[in-house]
């Protein structure tokens, strides 16, 4: 079983004719149907146009592209980049916020996992990034499934299968991995769209999640396999 079609060629070389089946990851059902809980107050998600990155803040995520895009959009007063999570590059990001005087990039830190579905729904756009490396082009980051389930438009700053899924779903905009100028342009493009376009992207994302990544559907598929 492969979690991404991007792995098929490599696995086929090693599988000696054994059948290979595409079997993707799902996401917790709370991302599709959030639980009624009290959410922490993050004012940057309640005002302006918020671009939310959620998850591990590490080398694999190439978070430098977020810093560069925020720098490019520093004069767009309504745009706010919000990074929820922690990791090996969080301290570096915080240093860059101070060094560059980035008033549009916020790093509130890590929050309980049960609050993430609700916090994601507050965002104007959800951002997923990965480094420009061959191995990452083959994989589908788990947050893509979670993002689709929330029904919020997605910007996928990555290559390969993750970008293909977002495009196929019609759930947002994709740009090349580590391309800060393209990311900034995508943010401006989505900000300039009417709200109905955002709603349609979100609805398409949720529909794609239901038909491809729903947990019960995948359990049935595994039994079938």
N, C-alpha and C positions, 0 to 999 in steps of 0.2 A: 504494500500500500504506500502510495506517495501523496504527500500533502499538497503538492503543486505539480502541474504538468511540466514545469521547468526541470524537474529531476528525472523525467522519463529517459532521456538519452543516456545519462550517466548510469542510471540504475540498470538499463537494458544491457549495457556492456558487461555487467557483473551477474546478471540473473540467469544466465544459461537457459533461456527460453521459458522460464517461469512467468506466468501471466502477471502483468503489472496493472494495478487498478488505481485510478485517481480517487483519493479519499481525503478530503480537506478537513481542517479543523473547524469547529463551531465556535460559538461564544456563549457566555452565560446568558440564560433567558432574561435576566434583569435588564440587559441592554436593549432588548426588544420591548419588554414590558416592565418598566422600572417600578420598584416598590415605593410606596408612599412614606418617605423618611424625611427628617429635617436635614437640609443641606447646609454645609458650611457657607458662610458669606464670603464671596469673592467678587468684589465690586467691579473688577475689570471684565467680568463675564456679563454683567448686567447693563453696561453702558457701551455705546459705540459699536464698532465692528470688531468682534473678537475672533482671533485665530488661535484655536486651542490645540496644543500638542500634549498628549497624555501618555505616560508610560516611562520606560527606562531612558534616562538621559546619559547615554554612553557613546563610545566610539563608533559602534555599529550604526547608530542613528545619525551620524554626521551632523550633529546639532550646530556646527559652525554655520551651516547654511541658514539656520533660523536667525542667528545673530546678524549675519550679513544682510539678510532680507529686511530685518528690523531697521538696520542702519540705513538701507536704501529708502525706506518708507518713513523715516523719522519726522518728516514734515507733514505727513498725513495724520492729522490730529485725532481722527476718529478710529484709526486702526490700532488695535492692541494685540500683541502676541502674548499668550499666556501658556506657560509650561508647567503642567502638573506632573510631579514625579521627582525622582532623584536618581543619582547614578554617578559614575566616575567623572563625567564632564559637567556636573552641576556647578561645582565651585568655579570652574573656568568660565562658565556662562555668567555667573554672578560677577566675577571680576570684569568681564567685558561690558556688562551693563554699567558698572561704575566708571571704567576707563573711557568708554565711548559716550557716556552720559545719555544712555538710551532710556528715555522716559516712556517708550512704547513697548518695552519687553519686561514682563513680570514673571517671577519665579516663586510662587507661593509655597512650593514644596510638595510633599507627598500627603495624600489624604486616604482615608479608609476606602477599600475597594467597593464597598456597598454604596458609596456616595458618587462613584464615577459615572454611572449611567445618567443620573440626574444632572450632574455638572456638565457632562458632554452636551446634553440637550439645551443648555443655556448658551452654548457657543454659536456664533454666526457660521463658522467654518471649522472643520476638524482637519488637522494636519498630521500626515504620516511622512517620515523621512527615513531614508537608508543610505548608507555609503555607496559610492560608485565602484562596487566590486562584483565580480562575476557570480560569486556564491549568493549574494543578496538578490541578484536579478532572478535567481532560480526560485527563491522562496516567496511565500505569501505571509507577511507579518500578521500575527494574530489580531492586532488592533484593527486591521482592515475589516475583518468580520464584525468586530464590535462596533466600529464606526458605521458600517452599513446598517446595522440593526437599529442604531439610534435615530436614523432618519434626518441627519444633518449633512449638508453638502461637504464633500471631501476634497482636499488638495493632496495629491499623492506625489511627493517629490522623491521619486525612486524609479528604478528601471525594471523591466521584465514583468514577471507574473503579477506582482502586486498592482502595478500600473494597469496591466491588461484587465484585471478584475474590475477596477474602478471604472475604466472606460466601457467595458462590456455592460456593466450595470447602468451606465449613464448617470452615475451618482456624483460626479464632480469633474475636476480638472486634473490632468496629470502633467508633470514637467520632469525633465531629466534630473537624475540624482545629483546633488551638490551644486545645482545651478541656481544661485541666489537671485540673479536678475529675472530668470523665468519664474521663480517662486514669487517674487515681488509683483511681477506682472499678473500672475494668476490671482493673487490676493486682490489687486485693484480691479481685475475683471469681474470677480465674484461680487465685490463690493458695489460695483456699478450695475449689477443685474437687479431687475425687479424682484420683490419678495416672492412672487408666484414661481419664478424660476428656481429659487432656493427650495421652495416647498416641493416642486416636481422632482428635483434631484433627490431630495430626501425620501420621497415616496418610492422612487425607482430603486433607491438603495435598499429600503426595507423589503420591497417585493423581491429583489434579487437575493437578499439574505434568506427570506422564507423559502425560496425555491431551490437554493443551493447549499445553504449552511445551517438550516434549522436542525437543532439537536435530534429531535424525534425522527426527522427524515433521514439523518445520517445513521441513527441506530438501525432503522429499517434497512438501509442500504448495506450496513455491515452484516446484518443477519443474512441478507440476500447473497452477499459475496461468500 
